[in-house]
Amino acid sequence: MAQLTTITETVLTISAGEYAAAISVAEISRSFDAVTHFPDRRARLALADVCNSLNYFAGRLDKLASEGGAVDVPAEAERFARRHVELYRRAWAMESRCMSWFIVGPANFPTARNQKRQASRDKAHDVIRAHMDSALRSIERTAWPHGAPGDAIRANHPDAISLIRAKIEKRRNMHALMKAANAAIRAAKTDDRAALAEAVQGATGFKLETCLKIVTPPQGFPVGFASFSLSGELAEIKRLEGRLAALEANQKRGTVETTHNTTAGVLTITENPDAARIQLTFPGKPDPAVRDVLKSNGFRWAPTAGAWQRHLNNAGRYAAKQVLSALQGEAA
């Protein structure tokens, strides 16, 4: 896709899926008549902003698709372009109601009214920026629902357990190679960097360039892998093993659902290991006081699940008990 727009000196042309539009400098320059001596120049800058925004989004879509992300490029591009252009037109309409200081001052124009209009215009541009940010996050989530390659392994990933096992094994192998490199350095009993590098390469199979870096540390650091590097690897392995044990325990436990009578109605607490979430559901929408209790205990509303939820772990279970206690305490 590469580009959604092309721009000339006078016209911006947009083509995204089934959406097509052409915006001319003459069409929008009137929005800037009262804020600048050069409305045509401002209009060209405004169209350039639209062009850059749409093409940047198209570039991000292409990148996600090229990396193997599950994203419908034409549909996402069309959805974004329609809404983004609509927001820009809204901002230009608000701009047309604003006056520059060189008009407001000499004309005794109502300053407070103008400031209010300028504030509305500024908020309209804030909405444009927010739309770009939210759209980028949305396509990332769509492309990689369980996290992008290289990101942390999410608990709701269908292959989370096998991925963590593989990561633990990789860490263990690396720790063993680090120990082997240090042993080879001690056994070499020489200060010659080339000889040390060859010894490390023979023990680990690392590239010679990597081995030279290992035996040529920064000033003040020991030759080879420092003790804190070894202990850091062990700590990471232990952390991953703990996470693996927790995920396996959740899978073995399966889905657990309990119901409780509270002041907000019947509360259903569900431990959902497939989504890796502990979920709270009510008969209807909780009142503001109940929502405050939920939020203060880390629960957030998930429209797709139709529940208030947070991560399924011991902290999540404790938080659910705190919510239940608070709501049943009110009943008492």
TARA-V914272 format. One record per pair of residues at least 12 apart in sequence whose C-alpha atoms are under 10 Angstrom apart, sorted by the first residue. I is the first residue (numbers start at 0). J is the second residue. Records with the same first field share a line. If there is no record, write none. Layout:
I = J, J
//
This chain:
0 = 15, 54, 57, 58, 60, 61, 72, 73, 76
1 = 54, 55, 56, 57, 58, 59, 60, 61, 62
2 = 14, 15, 50, 51, 53, 54, 55, 56, 57, 58, 61, 76
3 = 15, 16, 19, 50, 51, 52, 53, 54, 55, 56, 57, 58, 76, 77, 80
4 = 19, 20, 21, 47, 49, 50, 51, 52, 53, 54, 57, 80
5 = 21, 47, 50, 51, 54
6 = 21, 22, 23, 43, 46, 47, 49, 50, 51
7 = 23, 24, 43, 46, 47
8 = 23, 24, 43, 46, 47
9 = 22, 23, 24, 25, 26, 39, 42, 43, 46
10 = 22, 23, 24, 25, 26, 43, 46
11 = 23, 24, 43, 46, 47, 49, 50
12 = 46, 50
13 = 49, 50, 53, 54, 77, 80, 81, 84
14 = 76, 77, 80
15 = 53, 57, 72, 73, 74, 75, 76, 77, 78, 79, 80, 81
16 = 72, 73, 74, 75, 76, 77, 78, 80
17 = 73, 74, 76, 77, 78
18 = 73, 74, 76, 77, 78, 80, 81
19 = 77, 80, 81
20 = 80, 81, 84
22 = 46, 84
23 = 42, 43, 46
24 = 38, 39, 40, 41, 42, 43, 44, 45, 46
25 = 38, 39, 42, 43
26 = 39, 42
27 = 39, 41, 42, 43, 45, 46, 88, 91, 92, 95
28 = 40, 41, 42, 43, 45, 91, 95
29 = 42, 91, 92, 94, 95
30 = 42, 88, 90, 91, 92, 93, 94, 95, 96, 97
31 = 91, 92, 94, 95, 96, 97, 98, 99
32 = 94, 95, 96, 97, 98, 99
33 = 94, 95, 96, 97, 98, 99, 100, 101, 102, 103
34 = 94, 95, 96, 97, 98, 99, 100, 101, 102
35 = 98, 99, 100, 101, 102
36 = 99, 101
42 = 91
45 = 87, 91
46 = 87
48 = 87
49 = 80, 83, 84, 87
50 = 84
52 = 80, 83, 84, 127, 128, 131
53 = 76, 79, 80, 83, 84, 131
54 = 76, 80
55 = 131
56 = 75, 76, 79, 80, 131, 134, 135, 138
57 = 72, 73, 75, 76, 77, 79, 80
59 = 72, 135, 138, 139
60 = 72, 73, 75, 76, 135, 138, 139, 142
63 = 138, 139, 141, 142, 143, 147
64 = 142
66 = 142, 147, 148
67 = 142, 143, 147, 148
68 = 138, 139, 140, 141, 142, 143, 144, 147, 148
69 = 138, 139, 140, 141, 142, 143, 144
70 = 138, 139, 140, 141, 142, 143
71 = 138, 141, 142
72 = 138
75 = 134, 137, 138, 141
76 = 138
78 = 134
79 = 130, 131, 134, 135
82 = 127, 130
83 = 126, 127, 128, 130, 131, 134
84 = 127
85 = 127
86 = 123, 124, 126, 127, 128, 130
87 = 123, 124, 126, 127
88 = 123
89 = 120, 123, 124, 127
90 = 119, 120, 121, 122, 123, 124, 125, 126, 127
91 = 120, 123, 124
92 = 120, 123
93 = 116, 117, 118, 119, 120, 121, 122, 123, 124
94 = 116, 117, 119, 120, 121, 123
95 = 116, 120
96 = 113, 116, 117, 119, 120
97 = 112, 113, 114, 115, 116, 117, 118, 119, 120
98 = 110, 112, 113, 114, 116, 117
99 = 113, 117
100 = 113
144 = 156
145 = 157, 158, 159
151 = 163
152 = 166
153 = 274, 275
154 = 242, 243, 245, 246, 272, 273, 274, 275, 276, 310, 311
155 = 246, 271, 272, 273, 274, 275, 276, 310, 311
156 = 273, 274, 275
157 = 273, 274
159 = 243, 246, 247
160 = 242, 243, 244, 245, 246, 247, 250
161 = 243
162 = 243
163 = 239, 240, 242, 243, 246
164 = 239, 240, 243
166 = 236, 239, 240
167 = 235, 236, 237, 238, 239, 240, 243
168 = 236
169 = 236
170 = 232, 233, 235, 236, 239
171 = 232, 233, 235, 236
173 = 203, 229, 232
174 = 228, 229, 230, 231, 232, 233, 236
175 = 203, 229
176 = 199, 202, 203, 204, 205
177 = 199, 202, 203, 213, 223, 224, 225, 228, 229, 232
178 = 202, 203, 223, 224, 226, 229
179 = 199, 201, 202, 203
180 = 195, 196, 198, 199, 200, 201, 202, 203, 204, 205, 210, 213, 214, 223, 224
181 = 198, 199, 202, 213, 214, 222, 223, 224, 225
182 = 198, 199, 202, 223
183 = 195, 196, 197, 198, 199, 200, 201, 202, 203, 223
184 = 196, 197, 198, 199, 202, 213, 214, 222, 223
185 = 198, 222, 223
186 = 198
187 = 199
190 = 214, 222
191 = 214
192 = 210, 211, 212, 213, 214, 215, 222
193 = 207, 210, 211, 214, 215
194 = 211, 214
195 = 210, 211, 213, 214, 215, 222, 223
196 = 208, 209, 210, 211, 212, 213, 214, 215, 223
197 = 210, 211
198 = 210
199 = 211, 213, 214, 223
210 = 223
211 = 223
242 = 312
245 = 311, 312, 313
246 = 272, 275, 311, 312
247 = 272
248 = 272
249 = 270, 271, 272, 273, 275, 311, 312
250 = 271, 272, 273, 275
251 = 272
252 = 270, 271, 272
253 = 270, 271, 272, 273
254 = 269, 270, 271, 272, 273, 277
255 = 268, 269, 270, 271, 272, 277
256 = 268, 269, 270, 271, 277, 278, 279
257 = 269, 270, 279
258 = 279, 280, 281
259 = 323, 326, 327
260 = 323, 326, 327, 330
261 = 281, 323, 324, 325, 326, 327, 328, 329, 330, 331
262 = 289, 323, 325, 326, 327, 328, 329, 330, 331
263 = 281, 282, 283, 284, 285, 286, 288, 289, 326, 327, 329, 330
264 = 280, 281, 282, 283, 285, 326
265 = 280, 281, 282, 283
266 = 279, 280, 281, 282, 323, 326
267 = 279, 280, 281, 282, 306, 323
268 = 280, 281, 306, 307, 308, 316, 319, 320, 323
269 = 306, 308, 311, 319
270 = 308, 310, 311, 312, 315, 316
271 = 308, 310, 311
272 = 310, 311, 312
273 = 311
274 = 304, 310, 311
275 = 308, 309, 310, 311, 312
276 = 307, 308, 309, 310, 311, 312, 315, 316
277 = 298, 306, 307, 308, 309, 310, 311, 312, 315, 316, 318, 319
278 = 298, 299, 300, 301, 304, 305, 306, 307, 308, 309, 310, 311, 315, 316, 319
279 = 293, 298, 299, 300, 305, 306, 307, 308, 309, 319, 322, 323
280 = 300, 304, 305, 306, 307, 308
281 = 305, 306, 307
289 = 322, 325, 326
290 = 307
292 = 321, 322, 323, 325, 326
293 = 307, 308, 318, 319, 321, 322, 323, 325
294 = 307, 308, 322
295 = 318, 322
296 = 309, 314, 315, 317, 318, 319, 320, 321, 322
297 = 309, 310, 314, 315, 318, 319
298 = 310, 315, 318, 319, 322
//
